[in-house]
Amino acid sequence: MTGTTRRGSLVAVLALAVLIAGCSSSGSTPQVQPSVVVTSPEPSASAPTSSPTASALDRFYKQKLKWHGCGSGFQCATMTVPLDYTKPSGETITIAVDRLKASGSKRGSILVNPGGPGGSGVDYAKQKPVTKRIRNHYDLIGFDPRGVGASTPVRCLSTKFLDDYELADASPDNAQEVQALLDFSKQWASDCRSKAMRLLAHVSTEDAARDMDVLRAVLGDAKLTYMGKSYGTYLGAVYAKLFPTHVRALILDGAIDPTLGTEQLNRTQARGFETALDAFLADCVKRSSCPLGTASASDARRRITEFIDALDSHPLPTSRYTEADGRELTQAAGILGIATALYSKSSWSFLRDALKQALGGDGASLLYIADQLVDRHDHKYSNQTEANTAINCVDHPSPTDPKVYQRDAADWSKESPIFGSFLGWGSLTCAYWPVPATGKDEAITAAGSPPILVIGTLRDPATPYSWAVALAKQLSKGVLLTYNGDGHTVYGEGSACVDRIADDYLLDLKVPPVGARC
């Protein structure tokens, strides 16, 4: 999450370093048609309360999943949930789930979410994002939130439209270019109205959190154990707000501040990526192979700025990239490629190589990196970008006047020269969205929950550290763990200190002391 950007969320892919390092994608998820699937699970268990609506939910809470093998030791199943939780006797949709059974003595299940919104939890689970200590005692559970991937998905855009949109001018500087952005956003909203309207009002994070509670019960767990990263922290916090007494342990890594509105989120994120770029440049100039020179970080920033500016009028060919389909490396794709590689310090070497090639006139590698974030593989997109927009537009009220976005882009580019304009226009599609936002940008206290562990990285480019501090303070029993490092999220990414503290919490509910740092 944070805000919806023109290229899809810049917080969408947590396994980015793995994807780039492997130079291949994890594959597209099986697609379901964007219609609402109507099914009738057999009734059995009771829902959390005794209200008439809760009673009608019994059939969902006591359904039995039919597991089947789906490779690499995982099993897959499909869970049924109401399209509209206020009308549990009405239409239903499906949620894709996978699991890896605990290797030792089982204590329960741990649900995981990679972020986005729009990231596939089914794919994420296959990367085994929790440590062996946890997998020894907990079934690892992935799920695609409603609207995403192999669950009933939001699908409304063609590959051609998304290609044109992702490559469109990132910094419109005349009326014609501004109008092109407006036309793209209007067409996006119109296509989703005509092809996915029945689903759009029901893909909120609150709806997804209610699905998680059904899944918790179906798995046989009295309380939820969960690890969410990036947007997944917002999903976890909303769950704790709705079901505080159902929480056992939540790890929220790379936290979102739920009080921030769309503009605040996008602006802060632009600053975060500028900070991460500065860290990359400072590291780069210390290396003899740095394609931006070794004179100074300020000189390297000047050179990368000139490179980005030049792409505005002179896109680069990408002939070596077999998926290019005639696409060029535009300014928008160049910025997205740079931002993508800033998610993880382990990706900086790939960014250096891609910049070297691009400065030599070949934009193939930088376009390839950009494609990882928007999940474009094999000449097509997953529905990640569509789901990201649909969920964000219903979760957060957004300005409806295009002049607000134009003003923001101009103002933010002064403080964030590379990413300000790009993110200033970020949520424009929501200005035309066919359903109103139902979410509220407000503090989450989750009163009545047990301690919740919030992890913040000091130089996280996508979810700034200040957001983790804010969320930990809002939660009635929030506990903050600070990681002094770079990159987006940290648990399971190589910090033995963070992993030890997080695992002790997940296994034994042991929380670190106030002011804990790694």
C-alpha positions in Angstrom: 0.0 0.0 0.0 0.3 3.3 0.8 -1.4 5.4 -1.8 -2.5 4.1 -5.2 0.1 5.2 -7.7 -0.2 5.5 -11.4 2.0 2.4 -11.8 0.3 0.4 -9.0 1.4 0.5 -5.4 5.1 1.1 -4.8 4.6 -1.2 -1.8 3.3 -4.1 -3.7 6.0 -6.7 -3.9 7.9 -7.8 -0.8 9.8 -10.7 -2.5 11.4 -8.2 -4.9 15.0 -9.1 -4.1 14.2 -12.8 -4.6 12.6 -12.1 -8.0 15.4 -9.9 -9.3 18.1 -12.2 -7.9 16.5 -15.2 -9.6 16.0 -13.2 -12.8 12.6 -14.8 -13.1 9.1 -14.4 -11.8 7.2 -16.6 -9.5 4.7 -17.2 -12.2 1.2 -15.8 -12.6 -1.6 -17.1 -10.4 -4.6 -19.0 -11.8 -7.2 -16.5 -12.8 -10.8 -16.5 -11.9 -13.4 -14.6 -14.0 -14.3 -11.2 -12.6 -17.8 -12.3 -11.9 -19.2 -13.1 -8.4 -19.2 -16.8 -7.7 -22.3 -18.0 -6.0 -22.0 -21.1 -3.8 -23.5 -22.5 -0.7 -21.2 -23.9 1.9 -22.6 -26.4 4.3 -23.6 -24.9 7.7 -21.9 -26.0 10.9 -20.0 -23.7 13.3 -21.3 -20.6 15.0 -20.0 -17.1 14.2 -18.4 -14.8 16.8 -21.6 -13.3 18.2 -25.3 -14.3 18.5 -26.8 -11.5 16.4 -29.0 -12.4 13.5 -26.3 -11.5 11.1 -23.7 -13.5 13.0 -26.0 -16.5 13.1 -26.3 -16.3 9.3 -22.5 -16.4 9.1 -22.4 -19.8 10.9 -22.3 -21.6 7.6 -19.1 -19.8 6.6 -17.3 -20.2 9.9 -17.9 -24.0 9.9 -17.3 -24.8 6.3 -14.8 -27.6 5.6 -11.9 -26.9 3.2 -11.1 -29.6 0.6 -7.3 -29.6 0.4 -5.3 -30.9 -2.6 -1.6 -31.0 -3.4 -0.3 -28.1 -5.4 3.4 -28.5 -5.5 6.5 -28.1 -3.3 4.9 -29.7 -0.4 2.0 -27.3 -0.3 -1.7 -28.0 -0.3 -4.3 -25.6 -1.8 -8.0 -25.1 -1.2 -10.8 -22.6 -1.8 -12.8 -20.9 1.0 -16.2 -19.3 0.5 -17.2 -16.0 2.1 -20.1 -13.5 1.6 -19.7 -10.9 -1.0 -21.3 -8.5 1.4 -21.0 -9.2 5.1 -24.2 -7.3 5.8 -26.1 -9.7 3.5 -24.6 -13.1 4.5 -27.4 -15.0 2.8 -26.7 -13.4 -0.5 -24.0 -13.8 -3.1 -20.7 -15.3 -2.2 -17.1 -15.1 -3.5 -14.1 -17.4 -3.2 -10.8 -17.0 -1.4 -7.7 -19.0 -2.5 -5.7 -20.5 0.3 -2.5 -22.6 0.5 -0.7 -24.2 3.4 2.6 -25.9 4.3 2.0 -28.2 7.3 4.2 -27.8 10.4 7.3 -29.9 10.2 7.2 -30.7 14.0 4.7 -30.6 16.8 1.9 -28.3 15.6 0.6 -25.5 17.8 -1.6 -23.8 15.2 -1.5 -21.8 12.0 0.3 -18.6 11.0 -1.3 -16.5 8.3 1.0 -14.3 6.1 0.4 -11.3 3.8 3.1 -9.7 1.6 1.5 -6.3 1.1 0.2 -4.4 -1.8 -2.7 -4.2 -1.6 -2.8 -6.6 -4.5 0.0 -8.9 -3.6 -0.7 -12.7 -3.7 -0.4 -14.3 -0.3 -0.6 -17.7 -2.0 2.6 -17.0 -3.9 4.2 -15.3 -0.9 3.7 -18.4 1.3 5.6 -20.5 -1.2 8.6 -18.3 -0.5 8.5 -19.5 3.2 8.7 -16.0 4.6 8.8 -17.1 8.3 11.8 -18.9 9.8 12.2 -22.7 10.3 11.6 -22.2 14.0 8.1 -21.0 13.3 7.4 -23.5 10.5 8.3 -26.3 12.9 5.3 -25.5 15.0 2.8 -23.7 12.8 1.1 -24.5 9.5 2.2 -21.7 7.1 -1.0 -20.3 5.5 -1.1 -18.0 2.5 -4.3 -16.5 1.0 -5.1 -14.1 -1.8 -7.3 -11.4 -0.3 -10.6 -10.8 -2.0 -10.2 -9.1 -5.4 -6.7 -10.5 -5.7 -5.1 -13.2 -7.8 -6.7 -16.6 -7.6 -9.4 -15.4 -5.3 -12.4 -13.7 -7.0 -10.4 -11.0 -8.7 -10.9 -7.4 -9.9 -10.2 -7.8 -13.6 -11.1 -4.9 -16.0 -8.0 -3.8 -18.0 -6.3 -5.1 -21.1 -2.5 -5.6 -21.4 -2.4 -2.9 -24.0 -4.1 -0.4 -21.7 -1.8 -1.2 -18.8 1.3 -1.0 -21.0 0.3 2.4 -22.3 -0.6 3.6 -18.8 2.5 2.3 -17.1 4.7 4.1 -19.7 2.8 7.3 -19.8 4.5 10.6 -18.9 5.4 10.7 -15.2 5.8 14.4 -15.1 3.3 16.2 -17.3 4.4 19.7 -18.0 1.8 20.9 -20.5 -1.9 20.8 -20.9 -1.9 18.0 -23.5 0.2 15.7 -21.2 -2.1 16.5 -18.2 -5.2 15.7 -20.3 -3.6 12.4 -21.3 -3.3 11.5 -17.6 -6.9 12.5 -17.0 -8.1 10.4 -19.9 -6.2 7.4 -18.7 -7.7 7.6 -15.3 -11.2 8.2 -16.5 -10.9 5.2 -18.9 -9.6 3.0 -16.1 -12.5 3.9 -13.8 -15.0 3.4 -16.7 -13.6 0.0 -17.6 -13.8 -1.2 -14.0 -17.3 0.1 -13.7 -18.5 -1.9 -16.7 -16.5 -5.1 -16.0 -16.2 -5.4 -12.2 -18.8 -3.2 -10.6 -20.5 -5.8 -8.5 -17.2 -6.5 -6.7 -15.8 -2.9 -6.3 -17.7 -1.9 -3.2 -16.7 -5.1 -1.4 -12.9 -5.3 -1.6 -12.1 -3.1 1.3 -9.4 -4.0 3.9 -12.2 -4.4 6.5 -13.9 -7.0 4.2 -10.6 -8.8 3.9 -10.0 -8.7 7.7 -13.5 -10.4 8.1 -12.4 -13.0 5.6 -9.3 -13.6 7.8 -11.4 -14.3 10.8 -13.5 -16.9 8.9 -10.2 -18.5 7.7 -8.9 -18.5 11.3 -12.0 -20.4 12.5 -12.0 -22.8 9.5 -8.4 -23.7 10.2 -9.4 -24.6 13.8 -7.5 -21.8 15.6 -9.2 -20.2 18.6 -7.0 -17.1 18.0 -5.1 -15.6 15.1 -1.3 -15.8 14.7 -0.3 -13.5 11.7 2.7 -11.9 10.0 2.0 -9.0 7.7 4.4 -6.8 5.8 3.8 -3.3 4.3 0.1 -3.0 3.5 -0.2 -6.3 5.3 0.4 -4.3 8.5 -2.8 -2.3 7.8 -4.7 -5.5 7.2 -3.5 -6.9 10.5 -4.2 -3.7 12.4 -7.8 -3.6 11.0 -8.3 -7.2 12.0 -7.2 -6.3 15.5 -9.6 -3.4 15.5 -12.5 -5.6 14.5 -11.6 -8.7 16.5 -9.3 -7.7 19.4 -10.1 -10.7 21.5 -9.4 -13.1 18.6 -5.7 -12.0 18.4 -3.0 -14.3 19.7 0.1 -12.7 18.1 0.5 -10.2 15.2 3.8 -9.1 13.6 3.4 -5.9 11.6 6.6 -5.3 9.7 7.0 -2.1 7.6 4.0 -0.5 9.2 1.3 1.8 7.7 0.1 4.7 9.8 -3.7 4.4 9.6 -4.4 8.0 10.4 -2.8 9.3 7.2 -4.9 10.2 4.2 -4.0 9.5 0.6 -2.0 12.7 0.0 -0.1 12.4 3.2 0.8 8.8 2.5 2.0 9.5 -1.1 4.0 12.6 -0.1 5.7 10.8 2.8 6.5 7.9 0.5 8.1 10.2 -2.1 10.4 11.5 0.6 11.2 8.0 1.7 12.3 7.0 -1.8 14.4 10.1 -2.1 16.1 9.1 1.2 16.7 5.6 -0.1 18.1 6.9 -3.3 20.6 9.0 -1.4 21.7 5.9 0.6 22.1 4.0 -2.7 24.1 6.9 -4.3 26.4 7.2 -1.2 27.1 3.5 -1.4 27.5 3.6 -5.2 30.2 6.3 -5.4 32.4 4.2 -3.0 32.7 1.6 -5.7 35.0 1.8 -8.7 32.3 0.2 -10.8 29.6 2.9 -10.0 28.1 4.0 -13.4 27.4 7.4 -11.9 31.0 8.1 -11.1 33.0 8.2 -7.9 33.4 11.9 -7.4 30.6 12.5 -4.8 27.1 11.5 -3.9 25.9 14.9 -5.0 27.5 14.5 -8.4 26.0 11.1 -8.8 22.5 12.6 -7.9 23.1 15.2 -10.6 23.9 12.6 -13.2 20.9 10.4 -12.3 18.6 13.4 -12.4 20.0 14.3 -15.9 19.3 10.7 -17.0 15.7 10.8 -15.8 15.1 14.2 -17.4 16.5 13.0 -20.7 14.1 10.1 -20.7 11.2 12.5 -20.8 11.9 13.4 -24.4 14.2 10.5 -25.5 13.0 7.1 -24.3 15.5 4.3 -24.6 15.2 1.1 -26.7 14.9 -2.2 -24.9 15.7 -4.6 -27.7 17.6 -7.0 -25.5 14.5 -7.6 -23.2 12.5 -10.4 -24.9 9.3 -9.3 -23.2 9.6 -5.7 -24.4 6.9 -6.1 -27.1 8.2 -2.9 -28.7 8.1 -1.0 -25.5 10.7 1.7 -24.7 12.1 2.7 -21.4 10.2 5.9 -20.8 10.7 8.4 -17.9 7.9 6.7 -16.0 9.4 3.2 -16.4 12.8 4.5 -15.5 11.6 6.0 -12.2 9.6 2.9 -11.4 12.7 0.7 -12.1 14.8 2.8 -9.8 12.2 2.8 -7.1 11.7 -1.0 -7.4 15.4 -1.7 -6.8 15.4 0.6 -3.8 13.1 -1.8 -1.9 16.0 -3.9 -0.8 19.7 -3.2 -0.3 20.4 -6.6 -1.8 19.0 -5.2 -5.1 21.4 -2.3 -5.3 23.9 -4.3 -7.4 21.2 -5.0 -10.0 20.3 -1.3 -10.1 24.0 -0.4 -10.7 24.2 -2.8 -13.6 20.8 -1.6 -15.0 21.9 2.0 -14.8 25.2 1.2 -16.5 23.3 -0.4 -19.4 20.8 2.4 -19.6 23.5 5.1 -19.6 25.0 3.2 -22.5 21.7 3.5 -24.4 20.0 0.2 -23.5 17.0 0.4 -21.2 16.2 -3.3 -21.2 17.4 -4.2 -17.7 15.8 -1.2 -16.0 12.4 -1.9 -17.7 12.7 -5.6 -16.6 13.2 -4.4 -13.0 10.2 -2.1 -13.3 8.0 -5.0 -14.6 8.7 -6.9 -11.4 6.8 -4.4 -9.3 3.7 -4.3 -11.5 3.9 -8.1 -11.9 4.2 -8.2 -15.7 5.5 -11.5 -17.0 5.0 -13.5 -20.2 3.5 -10.5 -22.0 0.7 -10.0 -19.5 0.0 -8.6 -16.1 -1.5 -10.3 -13.0 -4.4 -8.3 -11.6 -2.1 -6.8 -8.9 -2.4 -3.3 -10.3 -6.2 -3.4 -10.7 -6.7 -4.8 -7.2 -4.3 -2.2 -5.8 -6.3 0.6 -7.2 -9.7 -0.9 -6.3 -8.7 -1.6 -2.7 -7.0 1.8 -2.1 -9.9 3.8 -3.7 -12.4 2.2 -1.4 -10.1 2.3 1.7 -9.1 5.9 1.6 -11.1 9.1 0.6 -9.2 10.8 -2.2 -9.5 14.3 -3.7 -11.9 14.5 -6.6 -10.5 17.7 -8.2 -7.7 17.0 -10.7 -6.2 20.4 -9.8 -5.3 19.0 -6.4 -3.1 16.3 -7.9 -1.5 18.8 -10.3 -0.7 21.1 -7.3 0.6 18.2 -5.3 2.9 17.1 -8.1 4.3 20.6 -8.5 4.8 21.1 -4.7 6.2 17.6 -3.9 8.8 17.7 -6.8 10.5 20.6 -5.0 11.3 18.4 -2.0 11.4 15.1 -3.8 12.9 15.8 -7.3 12.8 12.3 -8.7 9.7 10.8 -7.1 7.5 13.8 -6.1 5.7 14.4 -9.4 5.4 10.6 -10.0 3.6 10.1 -6.7 1.8 13.5 -6.7 -0.3 12.2 -9.6 -0.5 8.8 -7.9 -4.1 8.5 -6.9 -5.7 10.3 -9.8 -7.8 7.3 -10.8 -9.6 7.4 -7.4 -10.9 10.8 -8.4 -13.2 9.1 -10.9 -13.8 5.8 -9.1 -17.3 4.5 -9.6 -17.9 3.6 -5.9 -17.3 5.9 -2.9 -14.6 5.3 -0.3 -15.9 3.6 2.8 -12.8 3.5 4.9 -11.7 6.2 7.4 -8.2 7.5 8.0 -8.2 7.2 11.8 -6.2 5.8 14.6 -6.5 2.1 15.5 -6.2 1.2 19.1 -7.4 -2.4 19.1 -8.4 -2.1 22.8 -8.7 -5.5 24.3 -6.0 -7.2 22.2 -2.8 -8.7 23.6 0.6 -7.1 22.8 1.2 -6.6 19.1 4.7 -6.4 17.7 5.4 -3.5 15.2 8.7 -3.5 13.4 10.1 -0.3 11.8 13.3 0.1 9.6 15.0 3.4 10.0 15.6 3.9 6.2 12.7 2.0 4.8 11.9 3.8 1.5 8.3 2.6 1.1 6.9 2.7 4.6 8.9 5.3 6.5 10.0 4.5 10.1 7.8 7.3 11.4 4.7 5.3 10.4 5.8 2.3 12.6 6.4 4.7 15.5 2.9 6.1 15.0 1.1 2.7 14.8 2.9 1.3 17.8 1.8 4.4 19.8 -1.8 4.1 18.6 -2.3 0.5 19.5 -3.3 0.0 23.1 -0.6 -2.7 23.5 1.7 -1.9 20.6 5.4 -2.8 21.0 7.9 -1.2 18.7 11.1 -3.0 17.5 13.5 -0.7 15.6 15.9 -1.9 13.0 18.8 0.3 12.1 19.1 -0.5 8.4 18.0 0.0 4.8 15.3 -1.6 2.7 11.6 -2.3 2.9 10.8 -4.6 5.9 13.2 -6.9 7.7 11.8 -10.0 9.3 13.1 -13.1 7.6 15.5 -10.9 5.5 18.8 -11.7 7.2 18.8 -9.9 10.6 19.4 -12.6 13.2 18.5 -10.1 15.9 15.1 -9.2 14.4 14.3 -12.8 13.7 15.2 -14.0 17.2 13.0 -11.3 18.8 10.1 -11.9 16.4 10.3 -15.7 16.8 10.3 -15.5 20.6 7.2 -13.4 20.3 5.4 -15.7 17.9 6.3 -18.9 19.8 6.1 -17.8 23.5 4.4 -14.3 23.3 7.6 -12.8 24.7 7.8 -9.1 23.8 11.0 -7.0 23.6 11.7 -4.2 26.2 10.7 -0.6 25.5 13.3 0.9 23.1 14.4 -2.4 21.6 16.7 -2.0 18.6 18.6 -4.3 16.2 
